[in-house]
């Protein structure tokens, strides 16, 4: 007579445990699905931004190469004016054709020539190249950083998708327990459900959270 109440108590406990695990798995599945969607959307947004930034970087690179070619042409023309001693032509180049930002480099070039030295080639002049290529390099670095950020966001979306699948499996384990009358089988299924939930929780613990406004919140 004592075994029947005990059996009923065990069945009742297993039913309550199944409901609790089912609720946890349901909420977790919905949460992970939302996070997967948000991170995937964030990945697309950043990827589009990076594409725009790469286009801008390419534009700046083209502008920089044109600037270098123009400055090299001005140096060659100015050198001819210096060699011929044509002060008026030299003044014309300085005041009308040479870029104002290049005048300091031109002055340095002329000083070296007058001192009998050999001026450094523009393409070997690091300060000059840093100045001309600076905007391009900044834009390119930003584009590369955003490209990586987009890829990282995509990987986070994939990780949340995997957790969604794991929790869906735990939902299955918890959901089918009512189909079995054997307490042993129900315990095994609930144990499998609990283990799957714990594995998912361990994976989620280190993942950052995306808010619904696409902002990034730090994770503990």
C-alpha positions in Angstrom: 0.0 0.0 0.0 2.9 2.3 0.7 4.4 1.8 -2.8 1.5 3.3 -4.6 1.6 6.8 -2.9 5.3 6.8 -3.4 4.9 6.0 -7.0 2.4 8.8 -7.4 4.7 11.2 -5.6 7.5 10.3 -8.0 5.2 10.7 -11.0 4.0 14.1 -9.7 7.6 15.2 -9.1 8.6 14.2 -12.6 5.6 16.0 -14.1 6.4 19.2 -12.3 10.1 18.9 -13.2 9.1 18.3 -16.8 7.0 21.5 -16.8 9.8 23.5 -15.3 12.4 22.3 -17.7 9.9 22.8 -20.6 9.3 26.4 -19.6 13.1 27.1 -19.3 13.8 25.5 -22.6 10.9 27.4 -24.3 12.0 30.7 -23.0 15.7 29.9 -23.8 14.8 28.9 -27.3 12.9 32.1 -28.0 15.7 34.2 -26.4 18.4 32.5 -28.5 16.3 32.8 -31.7 15.9 36.6 -31.0 19.6 37.0 -30.3 20.5 35.1 -33.5 18.3 37.4 -35.5 19.6 40.6 -33.9 23.2 39.6 -34.3 22.7 38.5 -38.0 21.0 41.9 -38.6 23.9 43.7 -36.9 26.3 41.7 -39.0 24.5 42.9 -42.2 24.4 46.5 -41.0 28.1 46.6 -40.2 29.0 44.8 -43.5 27.1 47.4 -45.5 28.9 50.2 -43.5 32.3 48.5 -44.1 31.5 48.2 -47.9 30.8 52.0 -48.0 34.0 52.7 -46.1 36.0 50.5 -48.4 34.6 52.5 -51.4 35.6 55.7 -49.7 39.1 54.3 -48.9 39.5 53.4 -52.6 38.4 56.9 -53.6 41.0 58.4 -51.2 43.7 56.1 -52.5 43.0 57.1 -56.1 43.1 60.8 -55.0 46.4 60.2 -53.2 48.0 58.5 -56.2 46.8 61.4 -58.4 48.3 63.8 -55.9 51.7 62.0 -55.9 51.7 62.0 -59.7 50.9 65.7 -59.9 53.6 66.6 -57.3 56.1 64.5 -59.2 55.3 66.4 -62.4 55.6 69.7 -60.6 59.0 68.7 -59.2 60.2 67.8 -62.7 58.9 71.0 -64.2 60.3 73.1 -61.4 63.7 71.4 -61.7 63.8 72.5 -65.3 63.1 76.1 -64.3 65.8 75.9 -61.6 68.3 74.4 -64.1 67.6 77.2 -66.6 67.7 79.9 -63.9 64.3 81.2 -64.9 63.1 82.9 -61.8 59.8 84.1 -63.3 58.9 80.5 -64.2 59.9 79.3 -60.8 57.7 81.9 -59.2 54.9 81.0 -61.5 55.1 77.3 -60.5 55.3 78.2 -56.8 52.4 80.7 -56.8 50.1 79.1 -59.3 50.7 75.4 -59.9 52.4 73.8 -56.9 50.1 72.7 -54.1 50.4 74.8 -51.0 50.7 71.6 -49.0 53.7 70.6 -51.1 55.7 73.8 -50.8 57.6 72.7 -47.7 58.7 69.5 -49.5 59.7 71.6 -52.5 61.7 74.0 -50.4 63.5 71.0 -48.8 64.1 69.6 -52.3 65.5 73.0 -53.5 67.7 73.4 -50.4 69.3 70.0 -51.1 69.9 70.8 -54.7 71.6 74.1 -53.8 73.7 72.3 -51.3 74.9 69.9 -54.0 73.0 67.0 -52.6 70.7 64.6 -54.3 67.1 65.0 -53.3 65.2 62.0 -52.1 62.7 60.4 -54.5 59.1 61.2 -53.5 58.2 57.5 -53.4 61.0 57.0 -50.8 60.1 60.0 -48.8 58.2 58.5 -45.8 57.0 61.8 -44.2 55.6 62.9 -47.6 53.9 59.6 -48.3 52.5 59.5 -44.7 51.0 63.0 -45.3 49.5 62.2 -48.7 48.4 58.6 -48.0 47.3 59.4 -44.4 43.5 59.9 -45.1 43.4 56.7 -47.2 45.2 54.6 -44.5 42.8 55.9 -41.8 39.8 55.1 -43.9 41.2 51.7 -44.8 41.9 50.8 -41.2 38.4 51.8 -40.2 36.9 49.7 -43.1 39.0 46.7 -42.1 38.0 47.1 -38.4 34.3 47.2 -39.4 34.7 44.3 -41.7 36.1 42.2 -38.8 33.3 43.5 -36.5 30.7 42.4 -39.0 32.3 39.0 -39.2 32.4 38.7 -35.4 28.7 39.6 -35.3 27.9 37.0 -37.8 29.8 34.4 -35.8 27.8 35.4 -32.7 24.6 34.9 -34.6 25.7 31.4 -35.6 26.6 30.6 -32.0 23.1 31.7 -30.9 21.6 29.6 -33.7 23.5 26.6 -32.4 22.2 27.3 -28.9 18.7 27.6 -30.3 19.0 24.1 -31.8 20.3 22.6 -28.5 17.4 24.1 -26.6 15.0 22.8 -29.2 16.4 19.4 -28.6 15.9 19.8 -24.8 12.3 20.9 -25.6 11.8 17.5 -27.4 13.2 15.6 -24.4 10.9 17.4 -22.0 7.9 17.2 -24.2 8.0 13.5 -24.8 8.2 12.5 -21.2 4.4 12.4 -20.9 4.3 9.8 -23.6 6.1 7.2 -21.4 4.7 5.5 -18.3 8.0 4.2 -17.2 9.5 6.4 -14.5 13.0 5.2 -15.5 12.6 6.4 -19.1 11.1 9.7 -17.9 14.0 10.3 -15.6 16.5 9.5 -18.4 14.7 11.9 -20.8 14.5 14.7 -18.2 18.2 14.1 -17.3 19.0 14.5 -21.0 16.9 17.6 -21.2 18.6 19.1 -18.1 22.1 18.3 -19.5 21.3 19.9 -22.8 20.0 23.0 -21.1 23.1 23.2 -18.9 25.4 22.8 -22.0 23.4 25.6 -23.7 23.6 27.8 -20.6 27.4 27.3 -20.4 27.8 28.3 -24.1 25.6 31.4 -23.6 27.4 32.6 -20.5 30.3 34.0 -22.4 28.3 35.6 -25.3 27.5 39.3 -25.5 23.9 40.4 -25.8 22.4 42.5 -28.6 19.6 44.8 -27.7 16.5 45.2 -29.8 17.8 48.7 -30.9 20.9 47.1 -32.4 23.1 48.5 -29.6 25.7 46.3 -28.1 25.5 45.5 -24.4 28.4 43.9 -22.6 28.0 40.5 -21.3 29.3 39.3 -17.9 
